[in-house]
Amino acid sequence: MSGASALTRSRVRLDVPRPARRRLLPQYDPEAFGRLSEKIARFLGTGRFIVWMTLVIVVWVLWNIFAPDDLRFDEYPFIFLTLMLSLQASYAAPLILLAQNRQDDRDRVTHEQDRKQNERSIADTEYLTREIAALRMGLGEVATRDWIRSEFQDLIKEMDERRLFPAERDEGDR
């Protein structure tokens, strides 16, 4: 019975992608949103933004003080201006944090790549150090020009001594 129920069930094909599910919330590209947040955060951190913000606030305040009464939209305690600045700050802070998190992720990847490169450099340096040590040890056994010259000079001295005193050496050898 269990074998028959297994055969009647539809098989899930693993070579075919699943159909898209319906979602309640709208979908968005996190990378595109992240790039946008970085652009906004970069702009918020500039002197240009401060100048523009100052100009907007000055114009806002001057308009609401000196404009005719029927054209004013925010009277003296400037409640609406305070609300707009609070709204701007409430959006700016998370966007700046998101941009910082993305930068931290990039920095982490860069530091990891730098660490791996440093490890490779250290390994290469150690290898070259061992090779130089091996070459020095090998050169210690190689006859140099000065050593060969000194051996030739010793040999010439010895041959000269044999020519000067050949009889003494012949008697000593017997």
Salt bridges, closest charged atoms under 4 A:
ASP15 OD2 - ARG13 NH2 2.58
GLU31 OE1 - ARG102 NH1 3.32
GLU38 OE1 - ARG42 NH2 3.84
GLU38 OE2 - ARG102 NE 2.99
GLU38 OE2 - ARG106 NH1 2.86
ASP69 OD1 - ARG72 NH1 3.24
GLU75 OE1 - ARG72 NH1 3.84
ASP105 OD1 - ARG108 NH1 2.81
GLU112 OE2 - ARG115 NH2 2.46
GLU119 OE2 - ARG115 NH1 2.36
ASP146 OD1 - ARG149 NH1 3.84
GLU158 OE2 - ARG162 NH2 3.33
ASP160 OD1 - ARG163 NH1 3.78
GLU161 OE1 - ARG169 NH2 3.71
